Structures are given as structure tokens and as C-alpha cells.
Amino acid sequence: MQMNIWDVYWGLRVDQCPCDVHFVEWLEENGQTGRRIYHFGTGGHHYVGIRCAEPELDNTVLGITASPKEYDSFVKLATENPTITKTYSAYFGDIYTSNARLLPRFDIVTLFHACEFRTEANDAYGALTDREVIDLFTAQTDIGGYLLFYTGSFAYSVAEPIIADWAKTAQVDEVATFKTLRVFRKTG
């Protein structure tokens, strides 16, 4: 049995996948500074972590990638620019094996790639379902914090009914849409 990995390197291709750029624009337009962010899917570009490290945003970001190549790009980024690690860290892993005891609290969670990655390969090692991941990160988000989803995902048609069911049962309100993003706020 081996971990289900994403064996590609995703560079910043805004025309195909603008979610990270839209997210940073949302942060800027809504004055979201000094926040603790969890970011699902760093990409090899690490755009969210790099931009959030800028003084005008001053956010901390913990990102996950299941791509060895993208993780290698983080190691290179951190080696060449060690100050980035004061506000940004990325780790290699399968989000579907996340454990609340290993996670800090967050103000903002991006779940842009919900339903894109989980397959029957994850079942072999007892991985969480997409709904369980959403529930886990909802629990790790402080009241008043935000959870965001990406409507342009190739798997959004699969994620949408899961998000709808979650929104009915979780203590969240959908507070905005911003370009390609749906924004929910945790209420309790």
C-alpha cells in the first residue's frame, strides 16, 4: 500500500485555475490581515504563501501538497528565502489523513480542491471522506472564521452537493461569492 499522491507539478496558470489569485484578492479587498490560514493545494508556485508573507497582508499560511514535486519547490523556496518560513510553511501529505491533534486553529481555511483528489486508493489506508475533511477543518476554524470553496474546480459538480449538505448542518453562513469563490463564515 502506498499513499495516493499527486504526481504532477502545478505552476501558476491563472487562466486555468485562478482560485489562489482570487483568494489573495479577496483577502486584500476584505482587509484580512494577520490571519492564520490553512491552504489545501499549494501548487508548485506557492502563490498564497508568498503573497500572504508580504507586510501589507501579514498572514501566516500552513499549506498542504500531495505532490512531491511541489513540496520540493517549497524546500527550494525556503532554502533560497529563509525569511518566508516565518509566515509560510508547506508540508507533504494526504489531506484525507489529517488529524485534528496535529493541527492548530485557523481563521481561514481554503478547500479549493475538495473532491478532486480522493479515490479508492485512499480507502486502502482508512482515509477520511471529503465530507469528513470539510467537517474536520470546520472544527479547526475559530468562530467568525471563514471557509472557502472554488466553483471552477473540475470536481465542483461532485463537491457542490457535499457543500450544500454541510452548509445545512454545520454552524456556518454563506456570506459572499467572490469571483470564483464561495465564502462561508463559521457562526458557532
Salt bridges, closest charged atoms under 4 A:
ASP20 OD1 - HIS39 NE2 3.32
ASP20 OD2 - HIS45 NE2 3.69
GLU25 OE1 - LYS179 NZ 2.64
GLU28 OE2 - ARG51 NH2 2.48
GLU54 OE1 - ARG51 NE 3.00
GLU80 OE2 - LYS76 NZ 2.92
ASP107 OD1 - ARG36 NH2 2.71
GLU116 OE1 - HIS113 ND1 2.82
ASP123 OD1 - ARG118 NH2 2.70
ASP135 OD1 - ARG131 NE 2.91
ASP142 OD2 - ARG36 NH2 2.56
ASP142 OD1 - ARG105 NE 2.84
ASP165 OD2 - ARG131 NH1 2.49
GLU174 OE1 - ARG182 NH2 2.76
